[in-house]
Amino acid sequence: MNSETNRTRTVLVQFKTDNDETIGAPFDVPIDISADKLQLICDTFQQTEESFRQPYLFFIQDTEIKTTLADCIDQFDGDQIQLEKCVEIVCAAQALFHVESVTRCSSSLAGHSDAIVSVAFSPDGSSLATGSGDTTVRFWDVLTETPFRQCQSHKHWVLAIAWSPDCVRLASADKIGAIYVWNTKTGEQIGGCLRGHKQWINGLAWEPCHSNIECRRLASASKDTSIRIWDVILGQCLYTLSGHTQSVSSIKWGGTGLIYSGSHDRTIKVWKAENGILCRTLSGHGHWVNTLALSTEYIMRIGFYDPTNQQKLNASSSQELQEKIQKRYEQIRLQHERLVSGSDDFTLFLWNPETGKKPICRMTGHQQLINDVKFSPDGRLIASASFDKSIKLWNGFTGKFLTSLRGHVQAVYQIAWSADNRLLASGSADSTLKIWNIKQAKLLHDLPGHSDEVFALDWSPDGLRVASGGKDRILKM
């Protein structure tokens, strides 16, 4: 299109939400309208005050309008967009707050006497826990950046830790199959050891608080091929999920009453959380399934907490609180909760596991096995980290490849998104952390400092801090 035509031509457009609901009536706009002007029109339709202005990204069929409507339309082939008809523009709500990039290490905390293999911030971002090969779990105060409590009940490497969504409990699991639950305020052990697994535990997942406000059920996945569902208040195993034939490498508790497990038997199984009945088996991978991620993971992780004002959700009763959390979950879930799986076969699969056995798509491009995969907090993007030293970005709805982030010189072990979807942190065997600008797909900051491989990484849900740990036994914030 030439610029003269652009200035005079108009197009009929219709705003829609991610949920396929229309915003206002169709209206004519100049074809060279900018994304900023579309934002102003959207504000007018929503009649929002300036102080509550909701920022949006605008898309036509998964392609973002970054500059003008005309530039976006030019990216499509001849018949894909018919300008004579109404053009649908999807308005994707963005985070109301802006996360500043981490740029330096504010503290290096010694204390562990062996490698740190897991690092996790609490759902409200006020506390941090680490699990280590020295058989201990440690709690750290993130405001003062000092050790808070050392927990010493495990007899072997602590391989997995998980915060309950209400911040009250932390579960930790070790290499001999023992699980302990800790009071996060005092660091005291709650109840006895949860025993039942015969080999080490690869993953833990709590039931989301919109499913049960008490946050008392915990799932554990083990090398012994089984998954166990525990009631941490009763200290009992409620039931065991059997069906995998090899080690269960990853476990996720979904928001619609389903549990998802990935295994070295190359399958992903979908279970009913209520009674442990197997719903379906998702097949397709040619090698071990290493990692799973859900499109709703961030919103389930933050539980009762609202990162926009860094306070708990305001509610007069537990029922009202549960309804608020459910509503927030539904806004992110849209029509379906999506699942992505990463494998030793160098591929990822994107699934609609609530409804079908067939994948939405197979995602290829990595040259070596995939270590970690994460949906952005809004579910629009997927990032995957691999032994091939690269991170790849994909469309979270279609699985379409977007770009590669290159800069690490050894395997990338873990990745973590900022709460506003704009930044990504990665930890690598090359002993560095890197911070990436997602919109520009470029390296923003290189964070050296570790003296050995970085195994564990987390970005606090409030966006304020990143923590990392690894082979050098030092926790860095």
KANOR-V486285 format. One record per backbone hydrogen bond with DSSP energy under -1.0 kcal/mol. CO is the residue of the C=O (numbers start at 1). NH is the residue of the N-H. If there is no record, write none. Layout:
# KANOR-V486285
CO:NH, CO:NH
This chain:
# KANOR-V486285
2:6, 3:7, 4:8, 5:9, 9:31, 11:29, 12:87, 13:27, 14:89, 15:23, 16:91, 17:20, 21:17, 27:13, 29:11, 30:33, 31:70, 33:69, 34:38, 35:39, 36:40, 37:41, 38:42, 39:43, 40:44, 41:45, 42:46, 43:47, 43:48, 49:52, 50:53, 55:94, 57:92, 58:65, 59:90, 60:63, 63:60, 64:66, 67:35, 68:72, 69:73, 70:74, 72:75, 73:76, 77:80, 82:85, 87:14, 89:16, 90:59, 92:57, 107:477, 109:475, 115:133, 118:131, 120:129, 122:125, 126:142, 127:122, 128:140, 129:120, 130:138, 131:117, 131:118, 132:135, 132:158, 136:132, 137:151, 138:130, 139:148, 139:149, 140:128, 141:145, 141:146, 146:141, 149:139, 151:137, 157:175, 160:173, 162:171, 164:167, 168:184, 169:164, 170:182, 171:162, 172:180, 173:159, 173:160, 174:177, 174:201, 178:174, 179:194, 180:172, 181:190, 182:170, 183:187, 188:183, 194:179, 200:223, 203:221, 205:219, 208:211, 208:212, 212:215, 216:232, 217:207, 218:230, 219:205, 220:228, 221:202, 221:203, 222:225, 222:248, 226:222, 227:241, 228:220, 229:238, 229:239, 230:218, 231:235, 231:236, 236:231, 239:229, 241:227, 247:264, 250:262, 252:260, 257:273, 258:254, 259:271, 260:252, 261:269, 262:249, 262:250, 263:266, 263:289, 267:263, 268:282, 269:261, 270:279, 270:280, 271:259, 272:276, 277:272, 280:270, 282:268, 288:344, 291:342, 293:340, 294:297, 296:300, 297:301, 298:302, 302:305, 304:313, 306:310, 306:311, 311:306, 317:321, 318:322, 319:323, 320:324, 321:325, 322:326, 323:327, 324:328, 325:329, 326:330, 327:331, 328:332, 329:333, 330:334, 338:295, 339:351, 340:293, 341:349, 342:290, 342:291, 343:346, 343:370, 347:343, 348:363, 349:341, 350:360, 350:361, 351:339, 352:355, 352:356, 361:350, 363:348, 369:387, 372:385, 374:383, 376:379, 380:396, 381:376, 382:394, 383:374, 384:392, 385:371, 385:372, 386:389, 386:412, 390:386, 391:405, 392:384, 393:402, 393:403, 394:382, 395:399, 400:395, 403:393, 405:391, 411:429, 414:427, 416:425, 418:421, 422:438, 423:418, 424:436, 425:416, 426:434, 427:413, 427:414, 428:431, 428:454, 432:428, 433:447, 434:426, 435:444, 435:445, 436:424, 437:442, 442:437, 445:435, 447:433, 453:471, 456:469, 458:467, 460:463, 465:460, 467:458, 468:476, 469:456, 470:116, 470:473, 475:109, 476:468
